[in-house]
Amino acid sequence: MTPSLRAVARSYRAERGLTGVVGLLALLAGALALVVGAGWLGRFRAARPVLDPVALDTVAAWPEVARIAAIAAGLLLLVLGIWLAARALRPEAHPDLHLDDALTVTSGALSSAIAADAEQVAGVDRAKAAVVGERDAPALRLSLWLTEGADVKAVWQELDDSVLRRARDSLGVDALPTAVRVELGAARRTRVR
């Protein structure tokens, strides 16, 4: 996953890859069944039952081997399914900043500090930040809610020049991939009394 994508969303590459492989295998099996059923490989094959008698005779001749193979395949699929479920459900990594052996700053504290720093920018009503990724290669997700009439270009310039520079310095990285979500403010409603 590229550094810029790491800031936007969590990687689901393994899940998408497995889904693609299973889909491709199902497509190939369906195409093979269509070719055989249409009789393109001969009328005799098209007329044979799905559970081939030759295959059933082979399984009946070697019942112990067939059972062991079925149990092994089932256990392999079970382990693969549990691994994929655990991988998909694991929480996203939020790296802590280790200053020395005795002092660690949590990712929650880092996120709060970056959000508070972003709220000091002129035109920002409120901010929310999250530090994600690995400790060696962190990324930042920053949501900004701007006040009505805020100059987006000025907010962006100050955010890049001050807030993100301080975040890079405090995390000790040269590049900090950042996904910024901006919501433009609406006029505050006044209640008539």
N, C-alpha and C positions, 0 to 999 in steps of 0.2 A: 504494500500500500504506500502510495506516495505521501510525503509529509503534509501536503496541503489537504489531501483527503482525510488524513487522520484527524484533523481539526473539525471536519464537517460531521463525520459519522463513524461509528464503529464498523470494523471490517467484518463482513459476512462472506468472505471469499470461499472458505471451506464449505459452508452450507450451500452456497450457490453452485460451486463446482460439483458437489455430490448430487444436487438436484438435476444439474445439467447432464451428468453421466447417466443417472437413472432414467431420465427422460429420453436420452439418446438410445439407451438399450431397449426401452419400451417401444420406441419408434421402429427400431430395427427388427424387433420381434414381431411387431404388427405387420411390417412390410413383408417379412418372411412368410408369415401366416397367409397374407394376401396372395403372394406369389404361388405358394403351394396349393392353397384353396382354389385359385383360378385355373390350376392345371398346367401352368407354364413349365413345371418341372416333370410333367407326365401325368396322365390320367390315373395311373395306378396309385401314385403318392397322394393325389387329391382325394381319392376314395378311401384311403386308410383312416382308421380312427385316430383321435388325438393321442390317446395313450397307446403308443405303438406296441403291438404284441411281442416284438423282438426285444424291446427295452424291458417290458414287464417280465419276460422269460429270463433275461439276464439278472434282473433284481431278485427274482425268485430263486435263481441258482446260487446267488451269493447274498443271502439275507443278512448275515452278520456285517459284511462289508458295507451293505446298503444302509443299515441302521447306524453304524459308526460314522459314515459319511454324512448322513442326515443330521445326526446329533452334533457333529463338528461344525457343519454349516449353520445350524441353528444357534450354537454358542457363539460362533464368529459374528453372526448378524446381531445377536443380543449385545455383545460387547461393543460393536460398532454403533449401535443405536444408543446405548447408554453414554458412550463417549461423545457422540454428536449432540445429544440432549444436554449433557453437562457443559459442553463448550458453548452451545447457543444460549444457555441460561446463566452463564457466569456473569458476575457484575463487571462493569467496565473498570479498567485500572485508572486510579487517580493517584499519581505519584506524589510522595512526600519529598520535602527538601531537607536533606541531611547536612547540617552545617558542620557538625563534628560528632564525635562518638556520643556525647551527652545531650546534644541539642538537635531536635528534629522539629521542623515546621510542617504541620499537616497540610494536605492539599485543600482542605476546607478553609483553613486560615489563609492560605495563599489566594484562593478564589475570592474570599471576602475582602482581602486587602486590595486585590486588583479591581473588584467591583466598586469598592469605596473610592479608590483612586479615579476610576472612570466617572463616578458621579460628581467629581469636582470639576470636570470639563464643562465649560460654559455651553448651555443648550441641552445638557443631559439631565433628564428628570430622575431616572433611576437606571441601575445597571445590574446585571447578573453575570457572573463568570464561573467557569468550570475548567480546571486544569485536568487534562486527560492524557492518556498515552503511557509510554514507558518512562522510567526515571531518567534514562540517558537521552531520550528524544520526546520531550513533552510537547503538547499542543494545547491551544487555548480556545474555548468557545465563549464568546462574549455577546450578550444580548443587551441592547441599548434602547431605552425608551426616551425619545427626544421631546422637548417642550414644544409647544405650538410656536411656529415661526422660527425655529432654530435653523441656523445656517449649516447644512449637512457637510458641506465642503470644509468649513472651519472646524467643525467637530471632528471630522475624520483626520484633518491635519494635526490638530492638537492631540488626538488620541494616539496617532502614530508617533509623533515627536516625543511625547512625554510618557503616557501610560504604558504603551507597549515597549518602549525602550527600557523603562524601569522594570517591567516584568521580565524582559530578557536578561537584564543585569542581575536581578535577584535570583533567577533560576540558573544563571551561569551558562547560558547558551547563546550562540551567535545568531541563530534563526529560531523564531518561535512561530510555527504555523498557526494562524489565527482565523477562525470563522467568526465573522461579525454579523449579527442579525440586528437590523435597525427597524424600529417601529416609530413612525412619525406620530407626534402627539396630536390629539384632538382638543378642541377648545373645551375648557371646563364648563360644565353646566352651572348656571346660577339658578337658585331656587327663588321663586317669587313668594313673598310672604304676605 
